């Protein structure tokens, strides 16, 4: 995960890109497999009887800052409010592969967030520079974790900051 930071993952014309270039199918399959393998290994080695993505994703976030974690209802609600349907569930089992919807949701989310980071980088960098935590400018996964957490506050109904609006398809159906 350290070799491909979140800002290197983007989406161009519904196709996932690595380092700004459309990636070969083999490279994308390798990325998907590696991400799910890392989550599975973290779950098996750090937690007893782990079956969910919740804690392995949080461990990955804390260790690498790679991507947000589905560790709280507010983060999942923030995704749901941002038009990422299917993310606000009480239990999100660790998928075996990226061939089905749940696996695609986990493996495609970093690309969509990377695209958001790239597209909105000036606004995000300015906001972070003027915040109490300017060091987060190099931690996009943590920034999105915070933004989604705030977006998921049911009581304050914060504005939608992180959103996805796919044309005529499920948000996770990317090549």
N, C-alpha and C positions, 0 to 999 in steps of 0.2 A: 504494500500500500504506500510505502514511503517513496517508491520510484515514480509513482504517478499521483501527484497531489491533486486535490479536488479541482483547482483551476485549470488543470490540464485536460479535464474531462468535459466535453461539450457535446452539443447536438446540432447538426446541420442537416436540414431537409429530412428530418425524422431518422437520421442515421447517427449512431454514437461515434464520436471522434476521440482519438487519443492524441494529445499534444497538438490539437488543432487540425488534424488530418483524419479523414475517414479511415477507420481501422478495418483491417482484414477480419473476416469472420473468425479465423483461428485465434487472433489476438483478443477479440471480444469474448469468445468462449473461454479462453484462458483467464481473462480478467474475472468473468462471472464465477468460474470454478474456484479461482484463488480467493475471491472475496467470501464466498460461502464456506470454503474450507477453513479460512482464518476464523470466521465466526464459529464454526463447528468446533475447531480446536480450542478456542478460548472457552467455549461453553463446557467442553469435556474436561479441560485441565484446571479451570478456575472454580467450577460450580459442580455440586453433586446433583446428578439426575437432571441436568438442564435439557429442556426441550424447546424453549422459547428463544427468540432473537433478542429479547429485551436486555438481558445482562451482558451477553457477548457484544452487542452493539455498543453498550455503554463502556465496556472495557476497551473496545477498539477506539472509541472517541477519546477516552482518557489517555490511552497509550500513544495514539498517532494524531488525533484531531482530524481524522480523515473525513468522517461524515457524522451527521446527527444520529442520535440513538432514539429508538422507539421505547424508551424507558419510562415515560410518564404519559398519563392520559392527556396532559396538556400538549405535549409534542404531537401525539397522534391526532388530537383534535385540531391542532394548528395545521397539520397536513390536510386533514379532511376539509377544513374551512378554506384552504388554498386550492381546492379542486383536485386533490389527490384522493379520489374515492377508494375505499377499501382499506385504509390505513388505520382508522379509528376502531380497533377491535381490542377487547380485553385481553385476549390471548393471541399472540402471533407466533405460530410454531416456526422453528428454523427449517426452511425449505431444503429438500435434498438436492435440488438442482434449479437452474434458471429456465427450465423449459416451460414451466407453468406460471400462472399469474403471480403467486406469492413470491416465487424466486425472482421473477422479472421485476416486481416492485422493489425488492431489496437491491438488485443489481443495476437497475436503471435510474433509481433515485440519485445516485451520485452524479450521473451525467447531466441530469436536469438541473441539479443544484450548481454544478460546475458552470453550466451555460448561464444560469442566473448570475453567478458571481462574475463571470466575464462580461456579461451585458451591462450589469449595474455596478461595475467595479469602482467607477469614480464616486458615485453616490455612497456606496458602502465604505470606501476608504476615507472619504471626508467625514462621514458620520462617526466612524471609529476613531479617527484622529482627534475629533472634538469630544470624544466620550471619556469616561473615567478609565477605560481599558484600551488604550491605543495599541497595546501589544497584540490584540486580537486581529490586527490587520493581516497577520500571517497565519491565521487559524480559521479558515472558512468553515470547516465542519462545526467548530464550536460556535461560530457566529450564527450559522443556520439553526443549531440546536437552541440557542437563545431566542432567535427571532420566531421560530416555530412554537416555542414554549409560551412566549408572550402572545402570539397570534391565537393560541388555544385557550386563553383566559375567557371562560364562559361568562364571567361576571362583568368584566370591563368591556368586552366586545371590541378589543383592539382592532385597528384596521388590518386588512389583509396586506401583508408585506411580501410574502413568498407565495406565488401562485403558479398554476399550470393550466393552460387552456389549449389542449390538443385539438387539432381539427379532425372531427369525425372519427375518433378512435379512442380506445382506452389510453390513459396517459402513459402507461408503462409499455405500450406496444411500439417499441423502437427497434430498429435493426441493429 
